[in-house]
């Protein structure tokens, strides 16, 4: 092991942004509880005579909290300025009677009809001029000045009434907040104001956007409109700034609500929102006022095939894994606000999940470090857009669904873990020493996606090739931002980090020089922070870090894939390939085959100070090259790795090991002799889980 200078002190499940104060989850979630489980309930959907029965049955199943008022603005404020909290008061009282805590929501995802009819300008406008209308959800734009201001009145009334209520443990702001590419009048003016604040002068904007190209120069900010993304040839820099602006509108709208809540709520109540995991938008994690972040995840909805013929009933194994590892580092801990309870209704095809799959998802969320898991919803809806969507109980309101029974089983199993919890237990040393950071930046993802150069390129799939390889190693992984302290990671992967500046180049160089193992992929450092190609040779500011010159790059046609040779393996590629010329002292690990540049290096490696730098200049078709290069690097550097088959994931937290099987074959887990198994068996069947105590 050559990384003695790097600390391995922080557990991978408790990393926080080091530019902020370390967050302490104990403030809201006692460590001894490990996790807590809750369920959505909509009192306004059901006859009040049934409420007490429902809360009593929730408690009998083991749920510890419930979730109110997510889409209830019309019930909370049936007329402008006239609030009705009586039904919510009665719901809270009944929940408390059965020891159920409550998460309250701000209902800004569903404005009432009287608001949108009186102020139709609050409705979002599409690029083609189509205006949203009442009858759906998330149809009011965050760029409406009136909507932003009026929403705060409703939020304030909620906060005044329940901010000191000990039955309320936390607040969810909005619901699955989205990014609006709104074309209304307010949005246009707010975009201009945002640009003026960012660039100050129109000359600075013209330079950043490269407006000398195609006579695009502006003389005043008032001339700038929101770009038409569907119009061919629209300025890519303007489009990227529009995405950034729209992300900011979402993040600041959520923050404004959080600031209103903070004026009234108890220090014991937390604030979050539930994001859909998307890795090409900038608003996720951008809100500064949250205590932590939460996400929503559904796994079986007709799109993901999973592994094997029936894998669609289990889902794609990386979806929960990547969400865990993306959301946890943002604040150091996280929750899951919606986890699939069973069959859904909104997918392209809506099959039943495999028996055991719901429990598998619960354990997977837990394995990543989640402090709570909540599910949508307790009772299956009888009407509305989500009819046919399963709940914890079925349409009769009392009979548990298969997923409901699996939630109940998981809750009981967590009770067993609580009994065996040891606060002084340590994570395995080998697990901590293969801890890996993957450096991500949504600006880079968006910029690459605006100008892919080939239909074969897929940014998220490119990242997943590295991520899946690392998870097969049994590595704890954090998706990290440029503000993080890289030194805490023995291995740092930087995939397609296209826009870069000299301070980031220096930071990456220092990381390697101090003993880190840096892995860079193609397209990293191809442009400056404005998204301009360097006024130099391709990638030239990166050459010293790569240990090689980049002569050019190639983009083969899909019907004629290129080939890379790595240690006598021939691996196909069709996406992007940099043609490298190594400097003295740089090793060639892989070369191109077949093409007119056959024999040209595709992967290079060199020592830098106390550490190493590996540049993988090609995006392989299957991810095999990326996995093989990472395997060679880890073995060379003495980093002990596992070799789990695809779909098998192993994580550690709180003194427990958790193994999960999404594959279509049984997996035999190799455990040290004398290991105490708490849940499951060493032979893990499809959708099965094994939990043991770490010695």
C-alpha positions as CSV (number, residue, x, y, z in Angstrom):
1,X,0.0,0.0,0.0
2,X,1.5,3.3,-1.1
3,X,-1.0,5.7,0.4
4,X,0.2,6.1,4.0
5,X,-0.1,9.8,3.7
6,X,-3.8,9.7,3.1
7,X,-6.2,9.5,6.1
8,X,-8.8,6.7,6.3
9,X,-10.5,8.1,9.4
10,X,-14.0,9.0,8.1
11,X,-16.5,6.2,7.4
12,X,-17.7,6.3,3.8
13,X,-21.3,6.7,4.9
14,X,-20.6,9.9,6.8
15,X,-18.6,12.1,4.5
16,X,-19.7,15.7,4.3
17,X,-18.9,18.7,2.2
18,X,-15.7,19.9,3.9
19,X,-16.3,23.5,3.0
20,X,-19.2,23.5,5.4
21,X,-19.5,22.6,9.0
22,X,-19.7,18.9,9.6
23,X,-23.4,17.9,9.8
24,X,-24.4,15.8,12.7
25,X,-27.3,13.4,12.0
26,X,-27.6,12.6,15.7
27,X,-29.4,15.9,16.0
28,X,-32.4,14.4,14.3
29,X,-31.7,10.7,14.0
30,X,-30.2,8.9,17.0
31,X,-27.5,6.5,16.0
32,X,-29.0,3.7,18.1
33,X,-32.2,3.8,15.9
34,X,-30.1,3.1,12.8
35,X,-33.0,4.1,10.6
36,X,-36.7,4.8,10.8
37,X,-39.6,3.9,8.4
38,X,-42.6,5.9,7.5
39,X,-45.5,6.0,5.0
40,X,-47.5,8.7,3.2
41,X,-51.1,9.3,4.2
42,X,-53.6,11.6,2.7
43,X,-56.4,12.3,5.2
44,X,-58.2,14.5,2.6
45,X,-58.7,11.4,0.4
46,X,-60.6,9.3,2.9
47,X,-63.7,9.5,5.0
48,X,-62.7,10.9,8.4
49,X,-64.4,7.9,10.2
50,X,-61.6,5.7,8.7
51,X,-58.6,7.8,9.8
52,X,-58.2,6.3,13.3
53,X,-58.4,2.7,12.0
54,X,-55.7,3.5,9.4
55,X,-53.3,5.1,11.9
56,X,-53.8,2.2,14.3
57,X,-53.0,-0.3,11.5
58,X,-49.9,1.7,10.4
59,X,-48.6,1.5,14.0
60,X,-49.3,-2.2,14.2
61,X,-47.2,-2.8,11.1
62,X,-44.3,-1.0,12.8
63,X,-44.3,2.3,11.0
64,X,-42.8,5.1,13.1
65,X,-43.9,8.2,11.2
66,X,-46.3,9.4,8.5
67,X,-46.4,12.2,5.9
68,X,-49.1,14.8,5.4
69,X,-50.3,17.7,3.2
70,X,-48.1,17.2,0.2
71,X,-50.8,18.1,-2.4
72,X,-53.3,19.8,-0.1
73,X,-53.1,23.5,-0.8
74,X,-56.8,23.6,-1.8
75,X,-57.8,22.0,1.5
76,X,-55.4,24.2,3.5
77,X,-56.5,27.4,1.8
78,X,-59.9,26.8,0.2
79,X,-60.3,30.6,-0.5
80,X,-57.7,33.3,-0.8
81,X,-56.5,34.2,2.7
82,X,-58.9,31.8,4.5
83,X,-57.1,28.8,6.0
84,X,-58.6,25.6,7.3
85,X,-56.3,23.6,9.5
86,X,-59.0,21.8,11.5
87,X,-58.7,18.6,9.4
88,X,-54.9,18.6,9.7
89,X,-55.1,19.2,13.5
90,X,-57.4,16.2,13.9
91,X,-55.1,14.1,11.7
92,X,-52.0,15.0,13.8
93,X,-53.9,14.2,17.0
94,X,-54.9,10.7,15.8
95,X,-51.4,10.0,14.5
96,X,-49.9,11.0,17.8
97,X,-52.4,8.7,19.6
98,X,-50.6,5.8,18.0
99,X,-47.1,7.2,18.5
100,X,-46.7,8.2,14.8
101,X,-44.6,11.2,14.2
102,X,-45.4,13.4,11.3
103,X,-43.5,14.9,8.3
104,X,-45.4,18.0,7.0
105,X,-45.1,19.3,3.5
106,X,-45.5,22.6,1.9
107,X,-48.0,22.2,-0.9
108,X,-46.5,24.3,-3.6
109,X,-46.6,21.5,-6.2
110,X,-50.4,21.9,-6.4
111,X,-51.7,25.5,-6.3
112,X,-55.5,25.8,-5.9
113,X,-57.7,26.7,-8.9
114,X,-58.8,30.1,-7.5
115,X,-55.1,31.1,-7.5
116,X,-54.3,30.2,-11.1
117,X,-57.6,31.6,-12.4
118,X,-57.0,34.9,-10.7
119,X,-53.3,35.0,-11.7
120,X,-52.9,32.9,-14.8
121,X,-49.4,34.3,-15.2
122,X,-48.2,31.9,-12.5
123,X,-48.7,29.0,-15.0
124,X,-45.6,27.8,-16.8
125,X,-45.3,28.6,-20.6
126,X,-43.7,26.1,-22.9
127,X,-41.2,27.0,-25.6
128,X,-44.0,26.8,-28.3
129,X,-46.2,29.2,-26.3
130,X,-48.4,26.5,-24.8
131,X,-49.5,27.4,-21.3
132,X,-50.0,24.9,-18.5
133,X,-53.4,24.7,-16.8
134,X,-55.0,23.6,-13.6
135,X,-55.8,19.9,-13.1
136,X,-52.3,18.5,-12.9
137,X,-49.3,19.2,-10.5
138,X,-46.2,21.3,-10.8
139,X,-47.8,23.5,-13.4
140,X,-46.9,26.8,-11.7
141,X,-43.5,28.2,-12.6
142,X,-40.9,29.0,-10.0
143,X,-40.1,32.1,-12.2
144,X,-43.4,33.8,-11.5
145,X,-42.8,36.7,-9.2
146,X,-46.3,36.5,-7.9
147,X,-46.3,32.8,-7.3
148,X,-43.0,33.0,-5.4
149,X,-44.3,35.7,-3.1
150,X,-47.8,34.3,-2.6
151,X,-46.5,30.8,-1.9
152,X,-44.5,32.1,1.1
153,X,-47.8,33.3,2.7
154,X,-49.1,29.7,2.8
155,X,-45.8,28.4,4.0
156,X,-45.7,31.0,6.7
157,X,-49.2,30.0,8.0
158,X,-48.2,26.4,8.1
159,X,-44.9,27.2,10.0
160,X,-46.7,29.5,12.5
161,X,-49.2,26.7,13.4
162,X,-46.9,23.7,13.4
163,X,-43.4,25.0,13.8
164,X,-43.2,24.3,17.5
165,X,-45.4,21.2,17.4
166,X,-43.5,18.3,19.0
167,X,-45.5,15.8,16.9
168,X,-43.9,17.2,13.7
169,X,-40.4,15.9,13.1
170,X,-39.6,17.6,9.8
171,X,-40.7,19.4,6.7
172,X,-40.6,18.4,3.0
173,X,-40.5,21.4,0.7
174,X,-42.6,21.0,-2.5
175,X,-42.6,17.6,-4.1
176,X,-40.1,16.1,-6.5
177,X,-39.1,19.7,-7.6
178,X,-38.3,20.1,-11.2
179,X,-36.5,22.5,-13.5
180,X,-38.8,24.8,-15.4
181,X,-37.7,25.9,-18.8
182,X,-40.3,28.6,-18.6
183,X,-40.9,31.2,-21.4
184,X,-43.2,33.6,-19.5
185,X,-42.6,37.3,-19.2
186,X,-41.4,37.0,-15.6
187,X,-39.0,34.3,-16.5
188,X,-37.5,36.3,-19.4
189,X,-36.9,39.3,-17.1
190,X,-35.5,37.2,-14.3
191,X,-33.2,35.5,-16.8
192,X,-31.9,38.9,-17.9
193,X,-31.4,40.0,-14.3
194,X,-29.6,36.8,-13.5
195,X,-27.2,37.3,-16.4
196,X,-26.5,40.9,-15.4
197,X,-25.7,39.8,-11.9
198,X,-23.4,37.1,-13.2
199,X,-21.6,39.0,-15.9
200,X,-22.1,42.7,-14.8
201,X,-21.2,44.0,-18.3
202,X,-22.6,43.0,-21.6
203,X,-19.1,42.9,-23.0
204,X,-18.2,40.1,-20.5
205,X,-21.3,38.2,-21.5
206,X,-20.5,38.6,-25.2
207,X,-17.0,37.2,-24.6
208,X,-18.2,34.3,-22.4
209,X,-20.9,33.3,-25.0
210,X,-18.5,33.8,-28.0
211,X,-21.0,36.1,-29.6
212,X,-18.7,37.3,-32.3
213,X,-19.7,33.9,-33.9
214,X,-22.6,34.3,-36.4
215,X,-23.1,38.0,-35.5
216,X,-24.5,37.1,-32.1
217,X,-23.3,40.2,-30.3
218,X,-25.6,42.0,-27.9
219,X,-25.4,45.7,-26.9
220,X,-27.7,45.5,-23.9
221,X,-29.1,42.8,-21.5
222,X,-32.6,43.9,-22.5
223,X,-32.0,42.4,-26.0
224,X,-31.5,38.9,-24.6
225,X,-34.4,36.4,-24.7
226,X,-34.6,32.9,-23.3
227,X,-33.0,30.6,-25.9
228,X,-35.2,28.4,-28.0
229,X,-33.6,25.0,-27.3
230,X,-35.4,23.4,-30.3
231,X,-34.1,26.0,-32.8
232,X,-31.2,24.6,-34.8
233,X,-27.8,26.2,-34.1
234,X,-28.9,28.2,-31.0
235,X,-25.8,29.4,-29.1
236,X,-24.7,26.6,-26.8
237,X,-23.2,28.9,-24.2
238,X,-26.5,30.8,-23.9
239,X,-28.4,27.5,-23.6
240,X,-26.0,26.3,-20.8
241,X,-26.6,29.6,-19.0
242,X,-30.3,29.1,-19.3
243,X,-30.0,25.7,-17.7
244,X,-28.0,27.2,-14.9
245,X,-30.6,29.9,-14.5
246,X,-33.5,27.5,-14.4
247,X,-31.6,25.4,-11.8
248,X,-31.0,28.4,-9.7
249,X,-34.8,29.3,-9.9
250,X,-35.6,25.9,-8.5
251,X,-33.0,26.0,-5.8
252,X,-33.7,29.5,-4.6
253,X,-37.5,28.9,-4.6
254,X,-36.9,26.0,-2.2
255,X,-34.5,28.0,-0.1
256,X,-37.0,30.9,0.2
257,X,-39.5,28.4,1.7
258,X,-36.9,27.0,4.0
259,X,-36.0,30.5,5.3
260,X,-39.7,31.2,6.0
261,X,-39.9,27.9,7.9
262,X,-36.7,28.7,9.9
263,X,-38.3,31.8,11.4
264,X,-40.9,29.7,13.2
265,X,-39.9,26.1,13.5
266,X,-38.2,24.3,16.4
267,X,-34.6,23.4,16.2
268,X,-35.7,19.8,16.5
269,X,-37.6,19.9,13.2
270,X,-35.6,19.3,10.0
271,X,-36.0,20.6,6.5
272,X,-35.5,18.7,3.2
273,X,-37.0,18.0,-0.2
274,X,-37.5,14.8,-2.2
275,X,-35.6,14.9,-5.5
276,X,-35.9,12.6,-8.4
277,X,-32.3,11.3,-8.9
278,X,-31.2,13.1,-12.1
279,X,-27.5,13.6,-12.7
280,X,-27.7,16.2,-15.5
281,X,-29.5,19.0,-13.6
282,X,-27.8,21.5,-11.3
283,X,-30.6,22.2,-8.7
284,X,-30.1,19.0,-6.9
285,X,-28.0,19.8,-3.9
286,X,-27.9,23.5,-4.7
287,X,-30.3,24.7,-2.0
288,X,-28.3,25.9,0.9
289,X,-31.0,25.9,3.6
290,X,-31.7,22.2,3.9
291,X,-30.5,20.1,6.8
292,X,-30.0,17.2,4.4
293,X,-31.4,15.9,1.1
294,X,-33.8,13.1,0.3
295,X,-34.6,11.3,-2.9
296,X,-37.4,9.3,-4.5
297,X,-36.9,5.9,-6.2
298,X,-39.0,3.5,-8.2
299,X,-37.4,0.4,-9.6
300,X,-40.0,-1.6,-11.6
301,X,-41.9,0.4,-14.1
302,X,-41.3,-1.2,-17.5
303,X,-38.2,0.6,-18.6
304,X,-35.2,-1.0,-16.9
305,X,-34.5,-4.6,-17.9
306,X,-32.3,-5.6,-15.0
307,X,-30.3,-8.8,-15.3
308,X,-31.6,-11.9,-17.1
309,X,-35.0,-12.6,-18.7
310,X,-37.0,-11.7,-15.6
311,X,-34.7,-8.9,-14.4
312,X,-37.3,-6.3,-15.2
313,X,-39.2,-7.5,-12.0
314,X,-36.2,-6.6,-9.9
315,X,-34.8,-3.6,-11.7
316,X,-31.4,-2.1,-12.6
317,X,-29.1,-2.6,-9.6
318,X,-27.2,0.7,-10.0
319,X,-30.3,2.9,-9.6
320,X,-30.5,2.8,-5.8
321,X,-26.8,2.4,-5.4
322,X,-25.9,5.5,-7.4
323,X,-28.6,7.6,-5.8
324,X,-27.3,6.6,-2.3
325,X,-23.7,7.5,-3.3
326,X,-24.7,10.7,-5.0
327,X,-27.0,12.2,-2.4
328,X,-25.2,11.1,0.8
329,X,-22.1,13.2,0.3
330,X,-24.1,16.4,-0.3
331,X,-24.7,16.8,3.4
332,X,-23.1,13.8,5.0
333,X,-26.4,11.8,5.4
334,X,-29.7,11.5,3.5
335,X,-33.2,9.9,3.5
336,X,-35.4,8.3,1.0
337,X,-38.9,10.0,0.9
338,X,-40.6,7.7,-1.6
339,X,-39.6,4.1,-2.1
340,X,-41.7,1.8,-4.3
341,X,-44.3,-0.2,-2.3
342,X,-45.3,-2.5,-5.2
343,X,-46.8,-2.3,-8.6
344,X,-47.1,1.2,-10.0
345,X,-49.4,2.7,-12.6
346,X,-47.5,5.3,-14.5
347,X,-44.8,3.3,-16.3
348,X,-44.7,2.3,-19.9
349,X,-45.6,-1.2,-18.7
350,X,-46.4,-1.9,-15.1
351,X,-45.4,-5.4,-14.0
352,X,-45.5,-6.8,-10.5
353,X,-42.1,-6.7,-8.8
354,X,-40.5,-10.1,-7.9
355,X,-41.5,-11.3,-4.4
356,X,-38.8,-10.0,-2.1
357,X,-37.8,-7.1,-4.4
358,X,-39.4,-4.4,-2.2
359,X,-37.5,-5.7,0.9
360,X,-34.4,-5.8,-1.2
361,X,-34.8,-2.1,-2.0
362,X,-35.4,-1.3,1.6
363,X,-32.1,-3.0,2.6
364,X,-30.3,-1.3,-0.3
365,X,-31.4,2.1,0.8
366,X,-30.3,1.3,4.4
367,X,-27.0,-0.1,3.2
368,X,-26.0,3.2,1.7
369,X,-26.5,5.0,5.0
370,X,-30.0,6.4,4.8
371,X,-31.4,7.7,8.1
372,X,-35.0,7.1,7.1
373,X,-37.2,5.4,4.4
374,X,-40.7,6.5,3.6
375,X,-43.1,5.1,1.0
376,X,-45.8,6.4,-1.2
377,X,-48.4,5.5,0.0
378,X,-50.3,3.7,2.8
379,X,-53.7,3.3,1.0
380,X,-53.9,2.5,-2.7
381,X,-55.8,5.4,-4.4
382,X,-59.3,4.7,-5.8
383,X,-59.3,7.6,-8.2
384,X,-57.1,10.2,-9.9
385,X,-54.1,9.9,-12.1
386,X,-52.5,7.3,-10.0
387,X,-55.3,4.8,-9.8
388,X,-53.9,1.2,-9.9
389,X,-50.8,2.3,-8.0
390,X,-50.2,-0.1,-5.1
391,X,-49.9,1.1,-1.5
392,X,-49.1,-0.7,1.8
393,X,-52.7,-1.8,1.9
394,X,-55.0,-2.4,-1.0
395,X,-58.1,-0.8,-2.3
396,X,-60.2,-2.1,0.7
397,X,-58.1,0.0,3.0
398,X,-57.1,-2.8,5.3
399,X,-55.5,-5.8,3.5
400,X,-51.7,-5.6,3.3
401,X,-50.3,-5.9,-0.2
402,X,-47.2,-8.1,-0.8
403,X,-45.1,-5.0,-0.7
404,X,-46.8,-3.9,2.5
405,X,-45.8,-7.2,4.1
406,X,-42.2,-6.8,3.0
407,X,-42.1,-3.4,4.6
408,X,-43.4,-5.0,7.8
409,X,-40.8,-7.7,7.6
410,X,-38.0,-5.1,7.1
411,X,-39.2,-3.1,10.0
412,X,-39.0,-6.2,12.2
413,X,-35.5,-7.0,10.9
414,X,-34.3,-3.5,11.7
415,X,-35.6,-4.1,15.2
416,X,-33.2,-7.0,15.4
417,X,-30.3,-4.9,14.2
418,X,-31.1,-2.3,16.9
419,X,-30.7,-5.0,19.5
420,X,-27.3,-5.9,18.1
421,X,-26.0,-2.3,17.5
422,X,-22.6,-1.6,18.8
423,X,-21.6,2.1,18.7
424,X,-17.9,1.3,18.9
425,X,-18.0,-1.2,15.9
426,X,-15.5,-0.4,13.1
427,X,-15.8,-0.8,9.4
428,X,-13.4,-3.3,7.8
429,X,-10.1,-1.7,7.1
430,X,-9.9,-3.1,3.5
431,X,-13.4,-1.6,2.8
432,X,-12.2,1.9,3.9
433,X,-8.9,1.7,2.0
434,X,-10.7,1.2,-1.3
435,X,-12.9,4.2,-0.7
436,X,-13.3,6.1,-4.0
437,X,-14.4,9.5,-5.1
438,X,-16.0,10.2,-8.5
439,X,-15.7,13.9,-9.3
440,X,-18.9,15.2,-10.9
441,X,-20.1,18.6,-12.0
442,X,-23.5,19.1,-13.6
443,X,-22.2,22.0,-15.7
444,X,-19.9,19.5,-17.3
445,X,-22.6,17.0,-17.9
446,X,-24.9,19.6,-19.4
447,X,-22.2,21.0,-21.6
448,X,-21.1,17.6,-22.9
449,X,-24.7,16.7,-23.6
450,X,-25.3,19.9,-25.6
451,X,-22.5,19.0,-28.0
452,X,-21.9,15.2,-27.9
453,X,-20.2,15.0,-31.3
454,X,-21.5,11.5,-31.7
455,X,-24.8,9.7,-31.2
456,X,-22.8,7.0,-29.5
457,X,-21.9,9.2,-26.5
458,X,-23.9,8.9,-23.3
459,X,-22.5,10.8,-20.3
460,X,-24.4,9.0,-17.6
461,X,-23.6,5.6,-19.1
462,X,-19.9,6.7,-19.3
463,X,-19.9,7.5,-15.6
464,X,-21.7,4.2,-14.8
465,X,-18.9,2.2,-16.5
466,X,-16.5,3.4,-13.8
467,X,-19.1,3.2,-11.0
468,X,-20.2,-0.3,-11.7
469,X,-16.6,-1.5,-11.9
470,X,-15.9,0.1,-8.5
471,X,-19.1,-1.5,-6.9
472,X,-18.0,-4.9,-8.2
473,X,-14.7,-4.3,-6.2
474,X,-16.8,-3.8,-3.1
475,X,-15.7,-0.2,-2.9
476,X,-17.5,2.5,-1.0
477,X,-18.1,5.3,-3.5
478,X,-18.9,9.0,-3.1
479,X,-19.9,11.2,-6.0
480,X,-18.1,14.4,-4.9
481,X,-17.9,18.1,-5.9
482,X,-14.9,20.3,-6.6
483,X,-15.1,21.8,-3.1
484,X,-14.4,18.4,-1.4
485,X,-11.1,17.4,0.2
486,X,-9.8,14.9,-2.3
487,X,-7.1,13.6,0.0
488,X,-9.6,11.4,1.9
489,X,-10.0,9.1,-1.2
490,X,-7.2,6.6,-2.0
491,X,-8.7,6.5,-5.5
492,X,-10.2,9.5,-7.4
493,X,-12.0,9.0,-10.7
494,X,-12.7,12.0,-13.0
495,X,-14.9,11.0,-15.9
496,X,-15.5,13.4,-18.8
497,X,-14.9,16.5,-16.7
498,X,-14.8,18.6,-19.8
499,X,-14.7,22.2,-18.6
500,X,-11.8,22.9,-16.2
501,X,-9.6,25.7,-15.0
502,X,-6.1,26.0,-13.7
503,X,-7.0,25.9,-10.0
504,X,-8.8,22.6,-10.6
505,X,-5.8,21.2,-12.6
506,X,-3.5,22.3,-9.7
507,X,-5.8,20.6,-7.2
508,X,-5.8,17.3,-9.1
509,X,-2.1,17.5,-9.5
510,X,-1.6,18.1,-5.8
511,X,-3.8,15.2,-5.0
512,X,-1.7,12.8,-7.0
513,X,1.6,14.3,-5.9
514,X,0.6,13.8,-2.3
515,X,-0.1,10.1,-2.8
516,X,-3.5,9.7,-4.4
517,X,-4.3,7.5,-7.4
518,X,-5.9,9.7,-10.0
519,X,-7.9,8.2,-12.9
520,X,-9.0,10.6,-15.7
521,X,-11.2,9.7,-18.6
522,X,-11.6,11.0,-22.2
523,X,-13.0,14.5,-22.6
524,X,-11.6,15.7,-19.3
525,X,-10.1,19.1,-19.6
526,X,-10.9,19.6,-23.2
527,X,-12.4,23.1,-22.6
528,X,-12.0,26.1,-20.2
529,X,-14.7,27.0,-17.7
530,X,-16.5,29.1,-20.3
531,X,-16.9,26.0,-22.5
532,X,-14.4,27.3,-25.0
533,X,-11.7,25.1,-26.5
534,X,-8.2,26.1,-25.4
535,X,-6.3,28.4,-27.7
536,X,-3.7,25.7,-27.8
537,X,-3.3,22.1,-29.0
538,X,-6.0,19.6,-27.9
539,X,-6.1,19.3,-24.1
540,X,-2.7,21.0,-23.9
541,X,-3.1,22.4,-20.3
542,X,-3.8,18.8,-19.3
543,X,-0.8,17.2,-20.9
544,X,1.5,17.3,-17.9
545,X,-1.2,15.7,-15.7
546,X,-1.9,13.0,-18.4
547,X,1.8,12.3,-18.9
548,X,1.1,12.4,-22.6
549,X,0.2,14.7,-25.5
550,X,-3.2,14.3,-27.2
551,X,-2.6,14.3,-30.9
552,X,-6.3,14.2,-31.9
553,X,-9.4,12.1,-31.3
554,X,-11.7,9.8,-33.3
555,X,-15.4,9.0,-33.4
556,X,-16.0,5.8,-35.3
557,X,-19.4,4.9,-36.9
558,X,-21.6,2.5,-34.9
559,X,-21.5,-0.2,-37.7
560,X,-17.7,-0.3,-37.6
561,X,-16.5,-0.3,-34.0
562,X,-12.9,0.4,-33.2
563,X,-10.9,-2.0,-31.1
564,X,-8.5,-1.4,-28.1
565,X,-6.0,-4.0,-27.0
566,X,-5.4,-4.3,-23.3
567,X,-3.2,-7.1,-22.0
568,X,-4.1,-9.4,-24.9
569,X,-7.8,-8.6,-24.6
570,X,-9.5,-6.9,-27.6
571,X,-12.2,-4.6,-26.5
572,X,-14.6,-2.8,-28.9
573,X,-15.5,0.9,-28.7
574,X,-17.7,3.3,-30.8
575,X,-17.9,6.5,-28.8
576,X,-14.8,8.6,-28.2
577,X,-11.1,7.9,-28.5
578,X,-8.2,10.2,-27.8
579,X,-5.0,9.4,-29.7
580,X,-2.1,9.7,-27.2
581,X,1.6,10.3,-27.5
582,X,3.2,9.4,-24.1
583,X,6.0,11.5,-22.6
584,X,9.2,9.8,-21.3
585,X,8.5,7.8,-18.2
586,X,4.8,7.3,-19.1
587,X,3.7,3.7,-19.5
588,X,1.3,2.6,-22.3
589,X,-1.3,0.3,-21.0
590,X,-3.6,-0.1,-24.0
591,X,-3.4,0.6,-27.8
592,X,-5.8,1.0,-30.6
593,X,-6.1,-1.8,-33.1
594,X,-7.5,-2.1,-36.7
595,X,-7.6,1.6,-37.7
596,X,-5.0,3.6,-39.6
597,X,-3.6,4.7,-36.3
598,X,-3.2,1.1,-35.0
599,X,-0.6,0.9,-32.3
600,X,-1.3,4.4,-31.0
601,X,-1.7,4.5,-27.2
602,X,-5.3,4.7,-25.8
603,X,-4.5,4.3,-22.1
604,X,-1.4,5.7,-20.3
605,X,-0.1,5.6,-16.8
606,X,2.6,7.4,-14.9
607,X,3.9,8.2,-11.5
608,X,3.4,11.8,-10.2
609,X,5.1,12.6,-6.9
610,X,4.0,10.0,-4.3
611,X,1.0,9.0,-6.4
612,X,-0.1,8.0,-9.9
613,X,-2.1,9.3,-12.8
614,X,-3.9,7.0,-15.3
615,X,-5.5,8.5,-18.4
616,X,-8.2,6.3,-20.1
617,X,-8.6,8.1,-23.4
618,X,-11.3,5.9,-24.8
619,X,-14.9,5.1,-23.9
620,X,-15.4,1.4,-24.3
621,X,-18.7,-0.1,-25.5
622,X,-19.3,-2.4,-22.5
623,X,-17.2,-0.9,-19.8
624,X,-14.9,-3.9,-19.8
625,X,-11.8,-1.7,-20.5
626,X,-12.6,0.7,-17.7
627,X,-13.0,-2.2,-15.3
628,X,-9.8,-3.9,-16.4
629,X,-7.7,-0.7,-16.1
630,X,-9.1,0.0,-12.6
631,X,-8.4,-3.6,-11.6
632,X,-4.7,-3.4,-12.7
633,X,-4.3,0.0,-11.0
634,X,-5.7,-1.3,-7.7
635,X,-3.6,-4.4,-7.7
636,X,-0.5,-2.4,-8.6
637,X,-1.1,0.0,-5.7
638,X,-1.9,-2.7,-3.1
639,X,-5.6,-1.8,-2.8
640,X,-7.4,-5.0,-1.9
641,X,-10.5,-5.4,-4.0
642,X,-13.3,-8.0,-4.3
643,X,-14.7,-9.4,-7.6
644,X,-18.5,-9.5,-7.1
645,X,-20.6,-10.6,-10.1
646,X,-22.8,-8.0,-11.8
647,X,-25.8,-7.3,-9.7
648,X,-24.3,-8.3,-6.3
649,X,-23.6,-5.4,-4.0
650,X,-21.9,-5.4,-0.6
651,X,-21.9,-2.4,1.8
652,X,-21.0,-1.8,5.4
653,X,-22.5,0.6,8.0
654,X,-22.9,0.8,11.7
655,X,-20.9,-2.4,12.3
656,X,-23.0,-4.5,9.9
657,X,-22.3,-6.0,6.5
658,X,-25.1,-6.1,4.0
659,X,-25.0,-8.1,0.8
660,X,-27.8,-7.8,-1.8
661,X,-28.4,-9.8,-5.0
662,X,-30.1,-8.2,-8.0
663,X,-28.6,-10.9,-10.3
664,X,-30.6,-13.8,-11.9
665,X,-28.4,-16.5,-10.2
666,X,-27.8,-17.4,-6.5
667,X,-24.6,-15.9,-5.0
668,X,-22.6,-17.6,-2.3
669,X,-21.1,-15.0,0.1
670,X,-17.7,-15.8,1.5
671,X,-17.6,-14.7,5.1
672,X,-14.9,-15.1,7.8
673,X,-15.3,-18.2,9.9
674,X,-17.4,-17.5,13.0
675,X,-19.2,-14.6,11.5
676,X,-22.6,-14.0,13.2
677,X,-25.3,-13.9,10.5
678,X,-28.3,-11.8,11.6
679,X,-30.5,-11.9,8.5
680,X,-30.6,-14.4,5.7
681,X,-28.1,-17.1,4.6
682,X,-24.7,-17.3,2.9
683,X,-26.4,-18.4,-0.3
684,X,-28.3,-15.3,-1.5
685,X,-31.1,-15.9,-3.9
686,X,-32.3,-13.4,-6.5
687,X,-33.8,-10.4,-4.6
688,X,-32.3,-11.8,-1.4
689,X,-30.4,-10.1,1.4
690,X,-27.7,-11.2,3.9
691,X,-26.8,-9.1,7.0
692,X,-24.0,-10.0,9.4
693,X,-22.1,-8.4,12.3
694,X,-18.6,-7.1,11.5
695,X,-16.0,-8.7,13.8
